[in-house]
Amino acid sequence: MKKIIKVEGMSCNHCVMAVKNALQELEGVSQVDISLEDKKVEVMGDNLVDESLKEAIEDAGYDVVEITG
């Protein structure tokens, strides 16, 4: 399963690592790829729940604009 998440507020590699670490702590997440330039986060895994992904990113201090996939 793959989810594409559009995230606002990421401006540097520290931001990327904060989002990546927050998502990798979630159950079912196997891989996280982030494009700082495109403001997109690609999450791979099993049984990914949109609300859990959104909550993890927002708890890290960033805004989720859209989740697709």
Secondary structure, 3 states (H helix, E strand, C coil): CEEEEEEECCCCHHHHHHHHHHHHCCCCEEEEEEECCCCEEEEEECCCCHHHHHHHHHHCCCEEEEEEC
